[in-house]
Amino acid sequence: MEFSVFKDYVICKAFDVISGDGSYRRYLYQCVDAQDEWAVRMHANVAKVTQQVRETQALCERVKALETPVSRVCAEVVTAMHAPARVVKKLSVCYITGAHVENCVDVSRATKSETPVLIHPKFHYFFMMLYFVHRLEHVVRSYTKCWLDSQDQNASMKELSDSFENQTETLRQLHQRYVEGHQHVIASIQHYLCHAS
């Protein structure tokens, strides 16, 4: 996926957060209806990224349907509000392999009262990328909200939008992580489905 396509997606979702009341989304749709070139391009690029995310979600649904330890972990990760980042600094049992390992990662949802779902650290990158790719819109919106908290509260919507859009290096890094993560997640899930069937 080209950077320009991904950037349009991120900018669209971020500007929606910056507007705070859905006014940017309404403005975009009005411009699409008026056939403004920039809006038609942005709308098409948002659809491209959304389609790629949906394809990942569909593959994940196939894994979840298998009712295996991996499917349970996938379900925990993609329904969580936060990325699986909490490391348990003691000897624990990996939910997937059953092995006793130190520094397992807790992938269970924070609001659950059940026993935590812990995974071997070697699976951490996959599940972190699964969260990122599967929940891309949530990640972008959360990032934008955090970014907004660090900005001048008296800045206009235009000033904030321009400032956000000018984060070229951050947007490039986000794009690179997404591309790498998407490739890794798709290849891993396809490999797992071939061997789990």
N, C-alpha and C positions, 0 to 999 in steps of 0.2 A: 504494500500500500504506500502510495506516494505521501510525502510529508504534507503537501498542500491539501490533500483530501482529509488527512487526519487533523490538520490545523483548523480547517473549516468546522469540523465536528466539535473540537474543543472550544473554539471561539463561540460557536452557536450556543453550546450548553453553558459556557461561562457568562456570556452576555445575558442569558436568561436569568442567571443567579444575580448578576450585578443589577439588572433592572428591578429585581425583587418582586415584581407584581405581574409578570407575564407580558409586559408591554413590548419587550424585544421580540418575543415569539410572535405576537400579533402583528408587529411591524414587519417582520420577516415574511409572514404569510401574505400580507397585503402587497409587498414588493414582488413576491413570487406570482401572485395573481396579475400584477401589472407587467409581468415578464421582464423585470429588471434583471439584467445579466448577472450581477453579483449575487442576487438572492436566489436565482434559479440554480446557479453553480453551487452555492452553499447548501441549498436544500438537497440537491442531488448528492453532494458529498456526505452530508449527514446520513442520508439513506444508505449509501455504500457502507459506511462504518457500522451503522445499525444492523445491516444485513449480515455483515461478518460476525458481529457479536451474537446475533441470533443463531447463526450456524454453529458457533461454539456452544451456545446454550442447548441446542438440539443434540449435539454430541454428548454433552454432559447428562442430558435426560436419558440417553441410552445407557450410560454408565449407572445412573441412579436406579434404573429399572432392573438391574442385575441382582440387587439386594445382597451385595457382598460388603466386606469391610471398606473397600475403596469407595463403593457407592454411598455408604453412610458418611464417610469423611467428605466426599464431594458435596453431599447435601448440606452438611454442617457449614462448609466454607462458603458456598454460594448463597446461603440464606443469612449469613452473619452480617451485622452492621459494620464490623471492623475487620480488617485484614488479619489473618492468622499470624500473629507476631510474638505471642507470649511464650517464652521459653521456660520450661520447668527444670530448675537446676538440681535435680536429684534423679536417682535411678528410677525409671518408670518403664511400663510395658507399652510397646508400640501397638496401637489398635490394629494396624494393618498386618504386621509381621508376627506379632506376639513375642518379639525379642525384648529382652531387658536392655535398656539404653539410657545413657545420661543425656541431659539437655534435649529432651523431647519437646515438641512444639504443641501447645494446646490449641486445637482448632475448633473447639466447641463454642457455641454461641454464648455470649456473656450473660444473657438473661436466663439461661437454663439452670435448673437445680439438679440435674442428673450428674452422674459421674463424668468427669472431663474426658474428652476424646483426645488422646495424645498420639502423636506420630513421630517416627524416627526423623532426626534432622535431615537425613538425605532426601526426604520427600518435601522439605520445606519450600524449596524454590518452585517446584511444580504447583503446590497449593497456593503459594503467594501469587504466582502468575495466573493461576486459574481465577482467583478472586479478582485480580486486576482486569483481566480480559472479560470475564463474565459480568462484572459489575462496573464496567468502564464509565457509564454515565454517572453513577454514584461517586466514583473516585474523582471525576472531573468536578462535579458539583461540590464535593467536600473540600477539594483542594482550593476551589475558587472562594468558598466561604472563609477558609483559613487565610487565604491571601487578602481578602477584603478586610479582615480584622487588623491587618498590618498597614493598611492604607490610611491616608488622611480622610477623616470622617466628613470633612467639608468639601471634598472633591466632587465635582459634577459627574454624572453618569458618563459623559463623553470622555472626561479626563481619566476616569477609572477604566473605561473600555480601551482607550488608546494605550494606557499603561500596561494593561493585561496583554494586549495584542503584541506589544513590543518586547515581551519576554521570549525572544526568539530562541535563545539557548535552552531555556527550560522546556519550551514546547518541543524543540528538537530531541531533547533527552527523553521526554515523555513519549514521543513518537517512537524512538529507538527501542525503549523498553517494551512498548506495546507490540511492535513488530516481532521482536525476539520472543516475548512472552507468548504471543499468539502462535507462532511457529512451534514453540516448545510444547504448548498445551495441546494443540491439534495432533502433532506427531505422537505425543505420549498417550493421548486418549485412543487414537486409532490403533496404536500398538497394543494397548491394553485390551481393547475390544476384540482384536484378532485372536489374542491368546486366552481371553476369558470365555469365549463362546464355545 
